[in-house]
Structure formats: structure tokens, C-alpha cells
Amino acid sequence: MRTILLISIFLGSSFIGFAQNQSIMDSVQIVAILNTVDTDSTAHPVKLDWNYVKSYWYDTKAVVTRPFSWKENNITQFALISWVSGASYLLADQKIKNWSQENRTDFTNTASEIVDPLGNGRYLWITSGLVFLHGQVFKNQKSTRVGLLILESQLINGVLGQIIKLSAGRKRPWDGATSQEWAGPQYPPYHSFPSGHAQTAFALATVVAMEFKHIRAVPIVAYSLATLTVLSRINANAHWTSDLIVGAALGHFISKTIVRQHPESGDGYKKKLGWQLLPTGTGFTLAKSF
């Protein structure tokens, strides 16, 4: 609900008062009107229709152009991620790889196999489909919304991630390469940077955490499982640590932008306070919105 307070100043009778040599202020009437304007509680419902299909273009555009509208805190976050991933690339990638393989055990292998599906896009297509199907069968709008948001975040993350992978051509640890070997675009391509598993896992975690943030445990569990998925890729000798840092960051921020493109309620919009002086047929209306 949005409430608008209207203070109307009618000056019609003032002209009569002026003609009769009376003070204008003697004839000014001030009327306060309290009015409520209903807004749709689901400003951008997510459902499988043409608008949802079109949103892929608009949401991808929003993701790609987002850096041009970054604020100070966004720049700080980007700088921090760049510094951490850069430091890992220069100083720690090779050491972490060596240590993880020297200390690899049956337990770490089993644990990695358990959480690996959380970063595997093939399983998440099924997951998003099942969640969406639940929403359709049981008329649960939340399930429909979450299923479609997971699907969209995975598709956009997947496409953008593959573009970077094919362009960078970083060799994986299991290729027998050192941590600073890059082949660039070529065929067959190298796919180490950024980590698709990390990007996928954090994309899923971000959607779930944002959609169920009212349940305190959900974000904690979601991001913890995503982190375990990231660690499993180090254990599997599939990625360098810097691959995982960048992949996780991409998955999180891309999905965060997508979810914010589809606010579940009016709370998704910034509320503004302000006064406006509007001309009317008989005078002026001073309006305040809040």
C-alpha cells in the first residue's frame, strides 16, 4: 500500500475576494485529503509466459550493463574479489593444488561426490523443472517463481561463463599444467577459468537464499553447501583456487541481479519521500507521497 497525502489549496474564490478589494489570504481554502492507492502486491510475478521469455534478454542486458552503474560499495566488492583472486593466482594456486592432492583421502573423495551435483548444471535443470512442476500441480506461486528463477539464473550464468571459459582457455590442474598456463581461444578448448561448478552452485544458493531469506537457516545452509561444492573441485584436481573464487562471485552477483529484476512485491522498489506542487483548474495541489 502507498499512501498519498494531498493538501489542496483552492484559489478560485481569491479572485472574487481580490475584485472586492479583500485580502487573498482571507479566501484561501486549505483542504487535507488522505487517499490510498492500491498497488499490485506481486509487482513482477514470475510465470511461464511470453513476458518471462522476454525477460531473458532484459535480465541479461541488466547483468552485462550493471558495472556501469556500480556504486562505491560495488566497486569495493569488485576490488576485494579481484585482490583475493589475484593473490591466489600469483601466490597460492599451485601450493593449494599440491597440498590438496597430497592430503586427498577416501573421505574427501566421498564427500566431494556427495556435493558435486549441486554444481552440475545437468542436475539443476531437473531440479528447476521439479520445483516448477510442484508449483503448477499444487498451485503454489512461490514454487513456480523459484523454479523459473533457478532456470533463468542457470541459463544466463551458463552462457556468460562459457564465453569467458572459451576466451580464457586456462588449463586445468589435471591437465598436468602449472597454475599460470593459459592457451587462449582454441580447439579443443581448455575450460578451467572460471569454475562452472562454483558459478552454478553459488547461482543456485543465491536464488534460494534470497527467496527464503525470511527463514534464517536457509541462507546459511545454501551458501555452506555451495562452499562445500567449491572445495570438492579442489579435491578433484579440477580447478585452481582462483577459478573457484571468480566463478563463485560471478554466480552470486549474476543471480542477485536476476532476482532483483523480478521483485516479489512492491518492496523491490525504492520508496521515495517528496512534495510536489501540481496545478489544477481552481488552483494548486500540494502532494506528498510516502
C-alpha positions as a printed Julia matrix, in Angstrom:
290×3 Matrix{Float64}:
   0.0     0.0     0.0
   1.16    3.51   -0.77
  -0.39    6.47    0.99
  -0.56    9.87   -0.63
  -1.37   12.96    1.4
  -2.9    15.69   -0.71
  -3.1    19.25    0.57
  -5.2    21.2    -1.92
  -5.15   24.97   -1.97
  -8.12   26.28   -3.89
  -7.66   29.84   -5.08
 -10.86   30.21   -7.05
 -12.6    32.41   -4.5
  -9.49   34.53   -4.09
 -10.11   36.22   -7.4
 -13.57   37.24   -6.23
 -12.02   38.47   -3.0
  -9.43   40.46   -4.98
 -12.2    42.08   -7.05
 -13.93   43.06   -3.84
 -10.66   44.52   -2.5
 -10.36   41.77    0.09
  -7.16   40.06    1.12
  -6.43   37.0    -0.99
  -5.45   35.06    2.08
  -8.9    35.62    3.57
 -10.41   33.48    0.86
  -7.8    30.72    0.53
  -9.18   27.33    1.49
  -6.83   24.57    2.62
  -8.22   21.09    2.39
  -6.34   17.96    3.52
  -7.29   14.73    1.81
  -5.95   11.34    2.82
  -6.07    8.95   -0.09
  -4.81    5.4    -0.52
  -3.69    3.95   -3.79
  -3.57    0.19   -4.17
  -0.55   -1.35   -5.85
  -0.09   -4.91   -7.02
   1.44   -6.94   -4.2
   3.24   -9.03   -6.79
   4.73   -6.32   -8.94
   6.6    -8.7   -11.23
   5.17  -12.21  -10.83
   7.34  -14.86  -12.42
   5.3   -17.25  -14.52
   5.88  -19.21  -17.7
   4.6   -16.82  -20.36
   5.93  -14.58  -23.11
   6.96  -11.91  -20.59
   9.15  -14.46  -18.82
  10.8   -15.41  -22.11
  11.42  -11.75  -22.95
  12.9   -11.18  -19.5
  15.92  -13.27  -20.5
  17.0   -10.51  -22.87
  16.32   -7.68  -20.43
  17.89   -9.5   -17.49
  20.99  -10.42  -19.48
  21.29   -6.8   -20.53
  20.93   -5.74  -16.89
  23.69   -8.14  -15.86
  26.1    -7.01  -18.59
  25.5    -3.29  -18.05
  25.38   -3.45  -14.25
  29.07   -2.47  -13.78
  28.38    0.89  -15.47
  26.03    1.83  -12.62
  28.11    0.48   -9.75
  28.16    2.47   -6.56
  31.04    2.8    -4.14
  30.21   -0.39   -2.24
  30.01   -2.37   -5.51
  33.4    -1.07   -6.59
  34.81   -2.0    -3.2
  33.43   -5.54   -3.5
  34.86   -5.9    -7.0
  38.25   -4.65   -5.84
  38.26   -7.09   -2.91
  37.36  -10.08   -5.09
  39.96   -9.05   -7.67
  42.61   -8.69   -4.98
  41.84  -12.07   -3.37
  41.66  -13.96   -6.67
  44.76  -12.19   -7.96
  46.7   -13.0    -4.81
  45.61  -16.62   -5.07
  46.67  -16.76   -8.72
  50.12  -15.32   -8.05
  50.9   -16.86   -4.68
  48.63  -19.73   -3.69
  47.04  -21.63   -6.59
  49.9   -24.06   -7.11
  50.54  -24.54   -3.39
  46.87  -25.24   -2.62
  46.71  -27.71   -5.51
  49.79  -29.57   -4.3
  48.6   -29.66   -0.68
  45.08  -30.85   -1.56
  46.35  -33.72   -3.68
  48.91  -34.8    -1.1
  46.19  -34.93    1.57
  43.4   -36.42   -0.54
  41.64  -39.35    1.16
  38.7   -41.69    0.65
  36.66  -39.47    2.96
  37.33  -36.29    0.97
  36.57  -38.17   -2.26
  33.24  -39.45   -0.92
  32.27  -36.05    0.45
  33.12  -34.44   -2.88
  30.95  -36.91   -4.77
  28.0   -36.12   -2.48
  28.03  -32.35   -3.08
  29.2   -32.44   -6.71
  25.64  -32.5    -8.17
  24.97  -29.06   -6.63
  27.39  -27.61   -9.15
  26.41  -29.8   -12.08
  24.07  -27.97  -14.43
  22.54  -31.19  -15.75
  21.11  -31.99  -12.32
  19.91  -28.43  -11.76
  17.82  -28.48  -14.95
  15.97  -31.38  -13.37
  15.76  -29.57  -10.03
  14.31  -26.39  -11.52
  11.84  -28.48  -13.53
  10.64  -30.4   -10.48
  10.24  -27.22   -8.41
   8.31  -25.58  -11.25
   6.14  -28.71  -11.68
   5.33  -28.65   -7.95
   4.16  -25.07   -8.31
   1.93  -25.92  -11.27
   0.38  -29.05   -9.77
  -0.26  -27.61   -6.31
  -0.95  -24.02   -7.47
   1.99  -22.81   -5.42
   3.13  -19.48   -6.87
   6.31  -19.5    -4.77
   7.45  -22.82   -6.19
   6.68  -21.66   -9.72
   8.65  -18.49   -9.14
  11.67  -20.23   -7.61
  11.76  -22.92  -10.3
  11.77  -20.36  -13.11
  14.33  -18.14  -11.37
  16.67  -21.1   -10.91
  16.25  -21.98  -14.59
  16.94  -18.43  -15.76
  19.92  -17.92  -13.47
  21.47  -21.2   -14.63
  20.99  -20.39  -18.31
  22.39  -16.87  -18.13
  25.25  -17.92  -15.87
  26.0   -20.84  -18.17
  26.15  -18.76  -21.33
  28.24  -15.95  -19.85
  30.51  -18.43  -18.08
  31.17  -20.38  -21.27
  32.05  -17.21  -23.16
  34.71  -16.41  -20.57
  35.95  -20.02  -20.43
  36.41  -20.3   -24.19
  38.09  -16.91  -24.37
  40.49  -17.52  -21.48
  41.48  -21.12  -22.23
  43.09  -21.77  -18.87
  44.45  -25.28  -18.4
  43.12  -27.4   -15.55
  45.33  -28.87  -12.81
  44.54  -32.38  -14.08
  45.98  -31.41  -17.49
  49.38  -31.54  -15.83
  49.73  -27.79  -16.25
  51.16  -25.26  -13.85
  48.85  -22.67  -12.34
  49.78  -19.94  -14.81
  49.32  -21.72  -18.14
  46.75  -20.16  -20.47
  46.07  -21.29  -24.04
  43.52  -18.67  -25.05
  40.77  -19.44  -27.57
  41.49  -22.71  -29.37
  40.07  -26.13  -30.18
  39.85  -28.34  -28.28
  39.32  -25.67  -25.64
  40.51  -25.54  -22.04
  37.77  -24.79  -19.52
  39.36  -24.13  -16.16
  38.61  -20.41  -15.73
  36.17  -19.63  -14.25
  34.81  -22.69  -12.48
  31.42  -23.69  -13.86
  30.66  -25.76  -10.76
  31.36  -22.81   -8.47
  29.29  -20.49  -10.64
  26.39  -22.94  -10.8
  26.45  -23.76   -7.07
  26.52  -20.12   -5.98
  23.89  -19.17   -8.55
  21.55  -21.76   -7.03
  22.47  -20.77   -3.47
  21.83  -17.09   -4.17
  18.36  -17.68   -5.62
  17.37  -19.92   -2.72
  18.89  -17.6    -0.09
  17.16  -14.51   -1.5
  13.8   -16.19   -1.98
  13.74  -17.73    1.51
  15.68  -15.08    3.41
  12.82  -14.88    5.93
  13.9   -18.33    7.17
  17.16  -17.61    8.96
  18.74  -21.03    8.41
  18.18  -21.17    4.65
  20.88  -18.7     3.51
  23.39  -20.29    5.9
  22.69  -23.8     4.61
  22.56  -22.7     0.96
  25.9   -20.89    0.98
  27.54  -23.59    3.12
  26.61  -26.28    0.59
  27.84  -24.07   -2.25
  31.15  -23.63   -0.44
  31.5   -27.4     0.01
  30.88  -27.79   -3.72
  33.71  -25.35   -4.39
  36.06  -27.28   -2.12
  35.12  -30.53   -3.85
  36.54  -29.16   -7.11
  39.9   -28.57   -5.45
  39.83  -32.11   -4.1
  39.0   -33.45   -7.58
  42.01  -31.58   -9.0
  39.6   -29.94  -11.47
  40.24  -26.27  -10.72
  42.69  -23.77   -9.36
  41.54  -21.77   -6.35
  41.34  -18.52   -8.31
  39.0   -20.24  -10.8
  36.66  -21.01   -7.94
  36.75  -17.55   -6.38
  35.84  -15.86   -9.65
  33.22  -18.49  -10.53
  31.52  -18.16   -7.15
  31.49  -14.36   -7.41
  30.01  -14.47  -10.91
  27.31  -16.94   -9.89
  26.33  -14.85   -6.88
  26.23  -11.43   -8.47
  24.58  -12.53  -11.73
  21.81  -14.36   -9.86
  21.41  -11.49   -7.43
  20.83   -9.12  -10.35
  18.32  -11.51  -11.94
  16.28  -11.95   -8.76
  16.21   -8.19   -8.21
  14.87   -7.8   -11.75
  11.8    -9.71  -10.55
  10.88   -8.23   -7.15
   8.28  -10.38   -5.47
   6.42   -7.39   -4.03
   6.43   -3.63   -4.01
   9.32   -3.82   -1.57
  11.51   -4.34   -4.6
  11.14   -0.7    -5.44
  12.85    2.19   -3.71
  10.41    4.23   -1.7
  10.66    7.96   -2.19
   9.53   10.82    0.0
   8.82   14.14   -1.53
   6.48   17.05   -2.16
   5.06   18.17   -5.48
   3.16   21.37   -6.33
   0.66   20.48   -9.04
  -1.54   22.99  -10.92
  -5.29   22.33  -11.01
  -8.24   24.02  -12.62
  -9.01   26.01   -9.49
  -5.56   26.47   -8.04
  -2.74   24.21   -6.9
  -2.42   20.86   -5.18
   0.49   20.17   -2.86
   1.07   16.41   -2.83
   3.31   14.35   -0.6
   3.97   10.69   -1.3
   5.34    8.19    1.2
